[in-house]
């Protein structure tokens, strides 16, 4: 009997949890469908993938690369040199690992890996998690084998014949979560009988959400609400003192077990990157505050996609300071609106994107 060839696949990209966790979900699906698959992650040195990927059980190599800094042009002076260096590193990685396929999951570290793979005629796949495609993905899409998109209507960015609408991969521990509300609330030291708000600004935190909550922190207790608040690592020391003397609040820099956080929550406040696809699976009423400086303002596009379907409420970033917490209080008091939002956002849930993507990749490299 002919021995089956070991498939070797690179997953490239990262920078934020919105790129990393879907990539890990794809890797897990590849291993489930083809247990012998050899998987390597390639990301940016110093970014969170260098921590989260090994924790998930996969090797990762870091590139000396940085993204374009929109707030300070001066900081972009060294970018050309870093890009040249990253291409050299990628050539070495491709030569040593000899992948059958490269999958770009977003983030600036994905570009040199996918581009180099295409130059070597290695099969390449792109996953675009946003409703508005990034410029790098649009460039890479022209030579990609298949382009996986999280939503429909992406023909204006990519060749129609290459698009496969799959949804966004969601972590299995969230899709398959069975944690009870009592256990979930208890994990955060909160009362399962009280209405609870979960505030998450992404893995790195969200300034406007954090500032708005801090400014109106007393409104939660005054309206009988509990709060689970992920502040992000850079500001947790500033906001953690607000927890003192307030038994209705849990504050932390990062929530490792999001299935418990979602399980404890009645309502969610969030940015609107690829997290919105987790929110669809969770099916809880959500108030979205898009980050306005995201590439191509894709977070606003993501949020508006849900707002048009009456599946979420959106507060502009510039108005969060005054409007966010009052909107939370108002929604908490409106059971009918909560039910409507929950039903509509749940109807958009896709739970098998990781398997569809993995099956397509494996079929192409057979």
C-alpha positions in Angstrom: 0.0 0.0 0.0 1.3 3.5 -0.9 2.3 5.5 2.1 0.3 8.7 2.6 2.3 11.9 2.1 2.5 14.1 5.2 0.9 17.4 4.4 2.8 20.5 5.5 0.8 23.7 6.0 1.8 27.2 7.1 -0.7 29.5 8.7 0.5 33.1 8.4 -0.6 36.2 10.2 -1.8 37.4 13.6 -1.3 40.6 15.6 -4.6 40.4 17.4 -6.9 37.7 18.8 -9.3 38.3 15.9 -6.7 36.8 13.6 -5.0 34.3 15.9 -7.9 32.4 17.3 -9.6 31.7 14.0 -6.2 30.5 12.7 -5.9 28.2 15.6 -9.4 26.9 14.9 -8.4 26.1 11.3 -5.2 24.4 12.5 -7.3 22.2 15.0 -9.7 21.3 12.2 -6.8 20.3 9.9 -5.4 18.1 12.6 -8.8 16.6 13.3 -9.5 15.8 9.6 -5.9 14.7 8.8 -4.1 13.9 12.1 -0.6 13.6 10.5 -0.6 17.2 9.1 2.5 19.1 9.9 1.5 22.7 10.8 3.7 25.8 11.3 2.5 29.3 12.3 4.4 32.3 11.1 3.7 35.7 12.8 5.3 38.9 13.9 7.9 38.8 16.6 6.8 40.4 19.8 3.0 40.1 19.0 0.5 38.0 20.9 0.7 35.0 18.5 4.2 34.3 19.9 2.4 33.4 23.2 -1.0 32.2 22.2 0.1 29.8 19.4 2.5 27.7 21.6 -0.2 27.6 24.3 -2.5 25.9 21.7 0.2 23.3 21.0 1.7 24.6 17.7 5.2 25.8 16.7 5.5 29.5 15.6 8.2 31.5 13.9 8.4 35.3 14.3 9.3 37.7 11.6 11.0 41.0 12.1 8.2 43.0 10.7 5.9 45.9 11.7 2.7 47.4 10.3 2.1 50.9 9.0 1.7 53.3 11.9 -1.2 55.6 11.0 -0.8 57.9 14.1 2.9 58.6 13.6 4.5 58.8 10.2 8.0 59.1 11.8 7.7 55.6 13.2 7.4 54.2 9.7 10.9 55.2 8.6 12.3 51.7 9.3 9.5 49.8 7.6 11.2 49.2 4.2 14.2 47.6 6.0 12.0 45.4 8.1 10.0 44.3 5.1 13.1 43.4 3.2 14.4 41.5 6.3 11.1 39.7 6.7 11.2 38.5 3.0 14.6 37.0 3.6 13.3 35.2 6.7 10.3 33.9 4.8 12.5 32.5 2.0 14.4 30.6 4.7 11.3 29.3 6.3 9.8 28.1 3.0 13.0 26.4 2.0 13.3 24.6 5.3 9.6 23.7 5.9 8.6 23.0 2.3 4.9 23.6 2.7 2.2 22.2 0.4 0.0 25.2 1.2 0.2 28.6 2.9 -2.9 30.1 4.5 -3.0 33.8 5.2 -5.3 34.8 8.1 -4.8 38.5 8.2 -2.4 40.8 9.9 0.7 42.4 8.3 2.9 39.4 8.9 0.7 37.3 6.5 1.7 39.4 3.4 5.3 38.4 2.9 4.6 34.7 3.6 1.7 34.4 1.1 3.4 36.6 -1.5 6.6 34.5 -1.4 4.6 31.3 -1.5 2.8 32.5 -4.6 6.1 33.4 -6.2 7.2 29.7 -5.7 3.9 28.4 -7.1 2.9 27.0 -3.7 -0.9 26.8 -3.2 -2.1 29.8 -1.2 -5.4 30.4 0.6 -6.7 33.6 2.2 -9.3 34.1 4.9 -10.9 37.5 4.9 -12.7 37.9 8.2 -14.1 41.4 7.6 -16.9 42.9 5.5 -14.4 45.3 3.9 -11.3 43.6 2.5 -7.8 44.8 3.4 -5.5 46.1 0.6 -3.0 43.3 1.2 -5.6 40.6 0.9 -6.9 42.2 -2.3 -3.4 42.1 -3.8 -2.8 38.5 -2.7 -6.3 37.4 -3.8 -5.4 37.7 -7.5 -3.1 34.6 -7.3 -4.7 32.8 -4.4 -6.1 29.3 -4.9 -9.2 29.9 -2.9 -10.4 33.0 -0.9 -12.5 32.2 2.1 -14.8 35.1 3.2 -16.7 35.5 6.4 -19.6 37.3 4.6 -21.2 37.5 1.2 -20.9 40.5 -1.2 -17.1 40.3 -1.4 -17.0 40.1 -5.3 -16.1 43.8 -5.3 -12.8 42.9 -3.7 -11.9 39.5 -5.1 -12.3 37.4 -8.2 -15.8 35.9 -8.0 -14.7 32.5 -9.1 -12.2 32.2 -6.2 -14.5 33.1 -3.4 -15.9 30.6 -1.0 -18.2 32.1 1.7 -17.5 30.1 4.8 -18.1 32.4 7.8 -15.4 33.0 10.3 -13.9 30.2 12.3 -15.0 30.3 16.0 -13.1 28.6 18.8 -14.6 25.1 19.6 -14.8 25.8 23.3 -17.2 28.6 22.5 -19.2 26.7 19.9 -19.5 23.7 22.1 -19.8 25.5 25.4 -21.9 23.8 28.1 -20.9 25.8 31.1 -23.9 26.7 33.3 -24.7 30.3 34.1 -24.1 29.6 37.8 -20.7 28.2 37.2 -19.8 31.0 34.7 -20.9 33.8 37.1 -19.1 32.1 40.0 -15.9 31.9 38.0 -15.8 35.7 38.1 -17.1 36.0 41.7 -20.4 37.3 40.6 -24.1 36.6 41.4 -25.8 34.4 38.7 -29.1 36.0 39.6 -28.2 39.5 38.6 -28.1 40.9 35.1 -24.5 41.0 33.8 -22.7 43.0 31.2 -19.5 41.8 29.5 -17.2 44.5 28.1 -14.4 43.4 25.8 -12.3 45.7 23.7 -10.4 42.9 22.0 -7.2 41.3 23.2 -5.4 44.7 23.4 -8.2 46.6 25.0 -10.2 49.5 23.7 -9.6 53.1 24.9 -13.0 54.6 24.2 -14.9 51.7 25.8 -12.6 51.7 28.9 -12.8 55.5 29.3 -16.6 55.4 29.0 -17.0 52.6 31.6 -14.6 54.2 34.0 -16.4 57.6 33.8 -19.8 56.0 34.5 -18.7 53.1 36.7 -21.3 53.9 39.4 -24.2 53.6 36.9 -23.8 49.8 36.9 -24.5 49.4 40.6 -27.2 52.1 40.5 -29.1 50.1 37.9 -28.6 46.7 39.4 -26.0 45.6 36.9 -22.9 43.5 37.2 -19.8 44.0 35.0 -17.2 41.7 33.6 -14.6 44.1 32.2 -11.6 43.1 30.0 -9.4 46.2 29.9 -6.4 45.0 27.9 -2.9 44.6 29.2 -1.7 48.1 28.8 -4.3 49.8 31.0 -5.3 47.2 33.6 -3.2 48.8 36.3 -5.0 52.1 35.8 -8.5 50.6 35.9 -8.2 47.7 38.4 -8.5 50.0 41.5 -12.1 50.7 40.4 -13.0 47.2 41.5 -12.2 48.0 45.1 -15.4 48.2 47.2 -17.5 47.1 44.3 -18.7 43.5 44.5 -20.6 43.8 41.3 -17.5 44.2 39.1 -14.7 41.9 37.8 -11.8 43.6 36.1 -8.9 41.8 34.3 -6.5 42.5 31.5 -7.4 39.4 29.5 -10.1 36.7 29.7 -8.6 33.3 29.0 -11.8 31.4 29.3 -14.2 33.3 27.0 -16.8 30.5 27.1 -17.4 31.4 30.8 -17.4 35.1 30.1 -20.1 34.7 27.4 -22.0 32.2 29.6 -22.2 34.7 32.5 -23.3 37.6 30.3 -26.7 38.9 29.4 -25.4 41.7 27.2 -22.1 42.3 25.5 -20.1 45.5 24.7 -17.4 45.0 22.1 -15.3 46.3 19.3 -16.4 44.9 15.9 -13.5 43.1 14.4 -13.8 39.4 13.7 -15.2 39.1 17.3 -18.6 39.8 15.8 -18.7 36.2 14.4 -18.3 34.9 18.0 -21.1 37.1 19.1 -23.3 35.6 16.4 -22.6 32.1 17.8 -23.1 33.3 21.4 -26.4 35.0 20.5 -26.4 37.6 23.2 -27.6 41.3 22.7 -24.6 43.4 21.7 -23.6 47.0 21.6 -20.7 47.5 19.2 -18.2 50.4 19.3 -16.1 50.1 16.0 -12.5 51.1 16.2 -12.4 54.0 13.6 -8.7 53.7 12.7 -8.8 50.0 11.7 -7.7 49.4 8.1 -10.3 50.6 5.6 -12.5 51.2 8.6 -13.6 47.6 8.4 -14.9 47.5 11.9 -17.6 50.1 11.0 -18.5 47.9 8.0 -18.8 44.8 10.2 -21.0 46.6 12.7 -23.2 48.2 10.1 -23.7 44.7 8.5 -25.3 43.6 11.8 -27.2 46.9 12.4 -28.9 46.7 9.0 -30.1 43.2 10.0 -31.4 44.5 13.4 -28.8 42.2 15.1 -26.8 44.8 17.1 -26.7 48.4 18.3 -23.8 50.6 17.2 -22.3 53.5 19.1 -19.6 55.6 17.2 -16.3 55.6 18.9 -16.3 59.4 19.2 -19.6 59.3 21.0 -18.8 56.4 23.4 -17.8 58.6 26.3 -21.3 60.0 26.8 -23.6 57.5 25.0 -22.2 54.0 25.7 -23.1 53.4 29.3 -26.5 55.1 29.1 -27.2 52.8 26.1 -26.2 49.8 28.2 -28.6 50.8 31.0 -31.4 51.4 28.5 -30.9 48.1 26.8 -30.8 46.3 30.1 -34.2 47.7 30.9 -35.7 46.7 27.6 -36.4 43.0 27.6 -38.3 43.1 24.2 -35.3 44.7 22.4 -32.9 42.2 24.1 -35.0 39.4 22.7 -35.1 40.9 19.2 -31.4 41.5 19.0 -30.6 38.0 20.4 -32.9 36.3 17.8 -31.5 38.3 14.9 -27.8 37.9 15.8 -28.3 34.2 16.5 -29.7 33.6 13.0 -26.4 34.7 11.5 -24.3 32.2 13.4 -22.0 29.8 11.4 -20.4 27.1 13.5 -18.5 24.9 11.0 -16.4 27.5 9.1 -13.1 25.9 10.4 -14.1 22.4 9.1 -15.2 23.8 5.7 -11.9 25.7 5.3 -9.8 22.7 6.4 -11.6 20.3 4.0 -11.1 22.7 1.1 -7.4 23.1 1.8 -6.8 19.3 2.3 -8.7 18.5 -0.9 -6.5 21.0 -2.8 -3.2 19.6 -1.5 -4.0 15.9 -2.0 
